[in-house]
Amino acid sequence: MANPNPIQVDTPVVLTNFQIPAANKNDMLTLTVTVTLTTAGWSYVTSNQVFLEETDKYPAGTPNPVKLPLGRGIDVNGLKLLLETNIVLIYGAGGNAGGPPIFKYNFSIDTNTTNISSFDMNSAGNNVTDFNSQILFSQL
């Protein structure tokens, strides 16, 4: 069964259930965030906040998390993960010809060898975009 997409764009989080396959109960789960911006002249700055329950897992203002350890499947069962990403677009090519481009935001939850779920969402075409997700881990 596929997990539903928990990403909200420029709106508050909505708690979404995330099922961990039984085969991954002893595997270390990791979180990776990627941004795909292909429009010439534009760049971006990100800030991510990652909380597992009330534990701050990732300092704000640092690059996107890559394979950030969350815990073993069995250990995160019943815990809430909050992921908030703020992205600011910057046009550095001198004189903006048109509005901000649409770009793709993705986060995935993986083990060392397997992708459990990956979620995509497009931006809303603003200079500043907030991507907000909250999931409740549950073991199958």
N, C-alpha and C positions, 0 to 999 in steps of 0.2 A: 504494500500500500504506500503510495506517495504521500509525503508530508505536505500540507498546504503551505502556500507562500505567506510568510508572516510579515513581509516588508510593507511598511506604510510610508508614503511620501508626503512630507510636510504636514502630517497629521499625527496625533498622539498614538502611542502603541496600542495594539490589541493583543491580548494574551492568546497565543495559538499553541495547541498541543503538538509536540514533536515526538514521534515514536522512534525509539532506538531498537533496531533489530536484535533479537535474542542472540544472534551469532556475534554481535559486537559488545556484549555485556562486559567482557574483560579487556576490551581494546581501549587505548587512549583516544579520546575524541579531541579533535583540533578544529579551530575556526580560522578561516582565511577570508579576507575582504579584498575585492579587486574593483577597480574603476576603469572603464574603457571609454576614452575620449579620443576621437580620431579627427576632429575638426582642426584644420591648420590654423595656427596663430593663438590657439587657446591652451591654457594649462590649468591646473587646479591645485588646491591645498585642502587636505583633509584633516579632520580631528575625529578620533573614534573613542567611544567609551564602551567598555565591556564589563558587565557585572554578572557574576554567578551568585545568585541570591544577593547578599549584601557585600560580597567580597569584590573589590575592584581588581579585575584581572588584567587591565591594560591601561597604561597612563595616557590621558588625553593629550592631544597635540603631537603624537608620534606618528610615523608612517603607518599605513594600513597593516593590520595584523596578518601574519603569514604563519600558518600552522601553530597558532597559539594554543597551548595545551589547556583543555578544560577539565579533564579528569576522565577516569575510566567510565564506561557506560553505566555500570552498576552503581558507581559512586555519585553520578549526577542525576540518577533516577529520582524524580520528584522535585528537582530544583528548577528555579526559573533563571533563564539567561536573558539579560537585557543588552541589546546592541544598539547604540545610537551613533550615527555617522553624520557629520556636518561637512559638506563639500562647498567650497567657494571657487567659482570659476574666475579666471584672470585672463584678460585679453592683452597680450603683450606685443602684438604686431603693429601697434600704432593705429588708432582710429578704428572703432568697431563698426563693421559693415553688417548691420542686422543684429538681431537679438542673440542671446546665449544659445548654444547648441544643445540638443538632447544628447545625453550620454547614458551609458549603461552601468548600473551598480550591481554587484554580485557578492553574495557571501555563501560559503559552503561549510558544511560540517563533515569531517572526514576522519578516517583512521589512518594509520601509517600507510596502508595499502589500498583502501577502499573509500570512494565517495559515498557517504550515506545520503546526503541531500544537498542540492545546490539551488539557490534562489536568485532570480534576476528581476530587476525593475528598472524602467527608464526614468530619467529625471523629468521634471515638469517644465523645463525650459527657462528656469530662473538662474540668476547669478549665484544665489545661495540656495542649497537644497538640503533638507534633513531627511535621512532615511532612518526609520525607527522600527525596531523589531523586538518582540518579547515572546519567548517560547518557554513552555513547561515541558521538561524532559519526562518521558515515561518509557519504561521498558516493556517490550512486547513479550 
